[in-house]
Amino acid sequence: MSDSSLQWRMALESHVGQVRARNEDYVFCDEHRGIVALADGMGGHAGGGVAARLAVDAWVERIAACGDEPVVERDLLVAVADANRAVFSAASGDPALRGMGTTLVAGCFRRDGMLVACNVGDSRLYRLRGDVLTCLTRDHSVLREQWEAGMIESESSAPIGLKGLLTRAVGVSANVVPDVTISTLLPGDVYLLCSDGLTEMLPDADIAHVLGALGGNPQLAAAHLVDLANDRGGMDNISAVIVSSCESGRLGAELD
């Protein structure tokens, strides 16, 4: 696929929600370089927000350093290691930040028609292709592990105390290993990166409906998803990054 055969539009939206005192999510997108990242910080007080920002900034800096070379799996692993080191070092050096950490879901939409992405924690990456919504990431959470082990019937029926308990996060220990996703990009795809403040409020069917109806206009779709999650209660910070594709020459029509 040539550089001109597929074009991408990106947009992001983040909101504190209806309950939290501060927004500890941090989101980033760079349409020109095809880079997206989202982090959902934890640690209370200022720590969560600091962890999320440090992780995203360090990850983006490493990926941007690849320049015009295609980002590959090893680059993702090194970038996550940089992000983990930045958060862990800051937490170790400041008692007020001790114990902070963050989720991270991030990716690069390459010019050769490939998506390379990584995730740690329970922030997710979805793809809408046609009318089929697929979650491309697996949550690193106690809830997910218990569901997979058959200990609970569904994630929605789990005891409330299990929600938000992560088995893997950036910055809480000296090392962390992300999951890596590599996928072929197709015209018409719509991708969503989001924090659990969105997925806790909206079932997959509602997410698919919004992406299907508004995915050609990523800013409108991101804003509508966040507004809808707020309308349903907004129990946590809510963040979304949307990447919409179309063939060259159809971009204007998609956004009309």
TAZI-V459367 format. One record per helix or strand. SS is the DSSP state (A for helix, B for strand). FROM is the first residue (numbers start at 0). LEN is the number of residues. Records with the same first field share a line. If there is no record, write none. Layout:
BEGIN
SS = FROM-LEN, FROM-LEN
END
This chain:
BEGIN
B = 5-10, 24-6, 34-8, 100-2, 103-6, 113-7, 123-6, 131-4, 140-1, 165-1, 169-1, 178-6, 189-5, 237-10
A = 46-18, 72-21, 94-3, 141-7, 154-3, 159-3, 195-4, 203-11, 217-14, 250-5
END
